[in-house]
Amino acid sequence: MTLPPDLRRRLRETFSGRLLAVSFGSGVDSTAMLVALKLAGLRPAVITFADTGAEKPETLAHLERMNTVLAEWGWPAIIVCRKIPLASTGYDDLYGNCIANETLPSLAFGLKSCSIKWKQKPQDQVLKGAKSGPNASPPHPVWMEAQRTGQRIVKLIGYDCGRADLRRSRNLPDADADFDYAYPLQILGWTRPDCVRTITDSLGADMVPIKSACFFCPASKQWELFWLAAHHPDLLDRALFLERNALTGRHSRFDAVEFGATWDEIVHNADRFPSSSTTVGLGRSFAWNQWARIHNVVDEAFRVKRTTADRARFLAQSEQLRSNDNALDARAA
């Protein structure tokens, strides 16, 4: 596959001669971004991936497969970045953080602190280095070169031209004190289906990855919950426990007086929560535990069902709900 000359020219005019750092998410968009750079004859100086400790196994497997591709291209391998908390916290990943604090990930409340803490900062520290603490490390050579030459490192992020990514990127700064930011897929005008076709044509259909996200991500759609129940019931069990732990724990914002019953009572007995701006679960406006009961995903003990028939049913329901806007990804197979 080749890029049309005008698209190749756009990328090269924007990025040639710059120090490029790719933030790789191991999903469709970031994979297509790497392919686009290769087709444009551009080579990043460094590629980083933030592992929160909660990625799906398929996402980590895709990362390793991409490392094989990058080696064939003569490109640097992907650096896996992980936040190392202080030993005194008692946890070592985002899931453990939520369990220990008896809270949901911040995205469930419309915030982004979990992404900043567990994704952005670890990648920044790999580039800039850290002087002290459990994440102490020397600066990456690309950072040293930038400091020596006065160049600005350009962080490349895989936001496409879909409505959601355009909305996310619209209000983001073009630069901060340390980095410039750019979105190659938006320069190309590519939507998610364009990214899927590019990966398929360049690397093969089997290299189209699943959506990259924590297995308990509050942004998950219902088709993804069915998919998780079908493929990884153990992970859905853990997500359901996290939600129960948070909504019945000491930091719960749930008000039984407002809702007329405890969270647990509503989850067990009602089909929905009353309309409210209060976050009632991982789905923000709905609780995953209640969803799982209503859709016969769990047994009476709220453990995900695991029979062959149940898992086939979950997969069929996932496919029925999934639309073309959901990346046309490898789960179609």
C-alpha positions in Angstrom: 0.0 0.0 0.0 1.1 3.6 -0.7 -0.2 6.9 0.5 -1.7 9.3 -2.1 1.0 11.9 -3.0 -0.9 14.8 -1.4 -1.3 12.9 1.9 2.3 11.9 2.0 3.3 15.5 1.3 1.1 16.7 4.2 2.8 14.5 6.7 6.3 15.1 5.4 5.8 18.9 5.4 4.6 18.8 8.9 7.0 16.3 10.5 10.2 16.0 8.5 13.2 16.8 10.5 11.3 16.9 13.8 11.9 14.7 16.9 8.9 12.5 16.9 7.6 10.6 20.0 4.6 8.3 19.3 2.1 7.6 22.1 1.1 4.1 21.2 -2.2 2.8 22.6 -2.1 -0.6 20.9 -5.5 0.0 19.4 -6.8 0.7 15.9 -5.9 4.4 15.7 -2.4 4.3 17.0 -1.6 1.2 14.9 -2.8 3.0 11.8 -0.8 6.1 12.8 2.4 4.0 12.8 1.6 2.6 9.4 0.9 6.1 8.0 4.3 7.3 9.3 6.0 4.4 7.6 4.2 5.0 4.3 5.2 8.6 4.5 8.9 7.7 5.0 8.9 9.2 8.6 10.5 7.4 11.5 9.8 8.2 15.1 12.6 8.6 17.6 10.7 6.8 20.4 7.4 4.9 20.8 5.9 4.5 24.3 2.9 2.5 25.6 1.4 3.1 29.1 0.4 -0.2 30.8 -2.0 0.5 33.6 -2.0 -3.1 34.6 -5.6 -3.5 33.5 -5.2 -3.9 29.7 -7.0 -6.8 28.0 -4.7 -9.7 27.1 -5.4 -9.2 23.4 -4.1 -5.6 23.6 -0.7 -6.7 25.1 -0.5 -9.5 22.5 -1.0 -6.9 19.7 1.8 -4.8 21.2 4.2 -7.7 20.9 3.1 -8.4 17.4 3.7 -4.8 16.5 7.2 -5.0 18.0 7.9 -7.7 15.5 6.7 -5.4 12.7 8.7 -2.5 14.0 11.9 -4.7 14.1 11.3 -5.6 10.4 11.0 -1.9 9.6 14.2 -1.1 11.6 12.3 1.0 14.0 12.8 1.3 17.8 10.8 -1.2 19.9 7.9 0.1 21.9 8.8 1.1 25.5 6.3 -0.2 28.0 5.8 2.5 30.7 4.3 1.6 34.1 3.7 3.8 37.1 5.4 2.2 40.2 3.6 3.4 43.3 5.3 3.7 46.7 5.4 0.3 48.5 3.4 1.8 51.3 0.3 2.1 49.1 -0.2 -1.6 49.0 -1.1 -1.7 45.3 0.8 -1.7 42.0 -1.7 -0.9 39.3 -4.9 1.1 38.6 -7.2 -1.7 39.6 -5.5 -2.0 43.0 -5.6 1.7 43.4 -9.4 1.7 43.0 -9.9 -1.3 45.3 -7.7 0.2 48.0 -9.5 3.6 47.9 -12.9 2.0 47.5 -13.6 4.2 44.5 -14.3 4.0 40.8 -11.8 5.2 38.2 -12.1 9.0 37.8 -13.6 8.7 34.3 -16.8 7.4 36.0 -17.1 10.9 37.4 -16.3 12.7 34.2 -12.7 13.3 35.2 -9.3 12.2 33.7 -7.0 11.9 36.7 -6.6 8.1 36.3 -5.4 8.6 32.7 -3.0 11.4 33.7 -1.6 9.4 36.7 -1.4 6.0 35.1 -0.8 6.9 31.4 0.5 10.4 30.7 2.9 10.8 33.5 4.6 7.4 33.2 5.3 8.1 29.5 6.5 11.6 30.3 8.9 10.2 32.9 10.3 7.7 30.5 11.1 10.6 28.2 12.2 13.2 30.7 13.5 10.9 33.4 12.7 11.1 37.1 15.2 12.2 39.7 13.8 10.3 42.7 11.2 7.9 43.9 10.3 4.4 42.7 10.0 5.7 39.1 13.5 7.2 39.1 15.3 6.9 35.7 17.6 8.8 33.5 16.2 10.9 30.6 15.7 9.1 27.3 18.4 10.0 24.6 15.8 11.8 22.5 15.1 14.2 25.4 18.8 14.8 25.9 19.1 15.6 22.2 16.2 18.0 22.4 17.8 19.8 25.3 21.2 19.9 23.6 19.9 21.2 20.2 17.0 23.3 21.4 14.5 21.3 19.4 10.9 20.6 20.5 9.8 16.9 20.7 6.5 16.4 19.0 4.2 13.9 20.7 2.1 12.1 18.1 -1.3 11.0 19.3 -3.7 8.7 17.5 -6.9 10.8 17.4 -8.9 10.2 14.2 -11.6 12.3 12.5 -14.5 10.6 14.1 -16.8 12.8 16.2 -15.6 11.6 19.5 -11.9 12.1 18.8 -12.5 15.5 17.2 -14.3 16.5 20.3 -11.5 15.2 22.6 -8.7 17.0 20.6 -10.6 20.3 20.0 -9.8 21.8 23.3 -6.3 20.3 23.9 -3.3 22.6 23.7 -0.9 22.5 20.8 2.0 22.6 23.1 3.1 22.8 26.8 6.3 23.6 28.5 7.9 20.3 27.4 6.3 19.0 24.2 4.4 19.9 21.0 1.3 17.8 20.2 0.0 16.7 16.9 -2.6 14.3 15.4 -1.4 12.7 12.2 -4.7 10.9 11.5 -6.5 14.2 11.6 -4.0 15.7 9.2 -4.8 12.8 6.9 -8.5 13.2 7.4 -8.9 9.5 8.4 -11.8 8.1 10.3 -11.8 4.8 12.2 -12.9 2.7 9.1 -10.0 4.4 7.1 -7.6 3.2 9.8 -9.0 -0.3 9.7 -8.6 -0.5 6.0 -5.0 0.9 6.1 -4.0 -1.7 8.7 -5.7 -4.5 6.7 -4.1 -3.4 3.4 -0.6 -2.9 4.9 -0.3 -5.5 7.6 -3.2 -7.9 7.1 -6.7 -8.2 8.5 -5.4 -10.3 11.5 -3.3 -7.3 12.6 -6.4 -5.1 13.2 -6.5 -4.9 17.0 -9.4 -4.8 19.5 -10.3 -1.5 21.2 -7.6 -0.7 23.7 -9.0 0.2 27.2 -9.0 -1.0 30.8 -11.3 -4.0 31.3 -13.3 -1.8 33.8 -13.3 1.4 31.7 -16.4 3.5 32.4 -16.5 4.5 28.7 -17.2 0.8 27.7 -20.4 0.3 25.7 -22.8 -2.5 26.4 -21.7 -4.5 23.4 -18.2 -4.4 25.0 -19.5 -5.8 28.3 -21.1 -8.7 26.4 -17.8 -9.2 24.6 -15.9 -9.2 27.9 -18.4 -11.7 29.4 -17.9 -14.0 26.4 -14.1 -13.8 26.2 -12.9 -12.9 29.7 -15.5 -13.7 32.4 -12.8 -13.5 35.1 -12.1 -9.9 34.1 -15.8 -9.0 34.2 -16.0 -10.6 37.6 -13.2 -8.4 38.8 -14.9 -5.3 37.3 -18.2 -6.1 39.0 -16.4 -6.5 42.3 -14.6 -3.2 41.9 -18.0 -1.5 41.3 -19.6 -3.1 44.4 -16.5 -2.2 46.5 -16.7 1.4 45.4 -20.5 2.0 45.6 -20.9 0.4 49.0 -17.5 1.6 50.4 -16.5 4.5 52.5 -16.1 7.0 49.6 -19.3 6.2 47.9 -21.2 9.2 46.7 -24.4 7.2 46.5 -27.2 8.6 48.7 -29.8 6.0 49.7 -32.2 8.8 50.9 -32.1 10.4 47.4 -32.8 7.0 45.7 -35.2 5.6 48.2 -33.1 2.4 48.8 -29.5 1.3 49.2 -27.3 0.8 46.1 -27.3 -2.9 46.8 -31.0 -3.2 47.1 -31.6 -1.4 43.8 -29.0 -3.5 42.0 -30.6 -6.7 43.3 -34.3 -5.8 42.9 -34.9 -2.9 40.5 -34.5 -2.7 36.7 -33.0 0.8 36.7 -31.8 3.6 38.9 -34.0 6.8 39.2 -32.8 9.5 36.9 -30.0 11.5 38.5 -26.7 13.2 37.9 -25.1 11.0 40.6 -22.7 8.4 39.3 -24.3 5.1 40.2 -21.8 2.7 38.7 -19.1 2.0 36.2 -21.5 3.0 33.5 -22.0 6.4 35.2 -25.8 6.4 34.7 -26.1 2.6 35.2 -24.4 0.0 37.3 -22.6 -2.9 35.6 -23.8 -5.2 38.3 -27.5 -4.3 37.7 -26.9 -4.5 33.9 -25.4 -8.0 34.3 -28.4 -9.2 36.4 -31.0 -7.8 34.0 -29.3 -9.4 31.0 -28.8 -12.8 32.7 -25.0 -12.4 32.5 -24.5 -13.4 36.2 -25.9 -16.0 38.5 -27.6 -15.3 41.9 -24.2 -14.7 43.5 -23.4 -12.1 40.7 -20.7 -14.3 39.3 -20.4 -14.2 35.5 -21.9 -17.3 33.8 -19.4 -19.5 32.0 -21.1 -22.3 30.1 -20.5 -22.7 26.4 -24.1 -21.8 25.7 -23.9 -18.6 27.8 -20.7 -17.5 26.3 -22.1 -18.0 22.8 -25.2 -16.0 23.8 -23.0 -13.2 25.1 -21.0 -13.1 21.8 -24.2 -13.0 19.7 -25.6 -10.1 21.7 -22.3 -8.3 21.4 -22.3 -8.6 17.6 -25.9 -7.5 17.5 -25.2 -4.3 19.4 -21.9 -3.5 17.8 -22.1 -0.9 15.0 -19.6 0.3 12.3 -18.6 3.1 14.6 -17.0 0.6 16.9 -13.9 0.4 14.8 -14.9 -2.5 12.5 -12.3 -4.3 14.6 -11.1 -7.8 14.7 -13.9 -9.0 16.9 -16.1 -9.2 13.8 -14.3 -12.5 13.2 
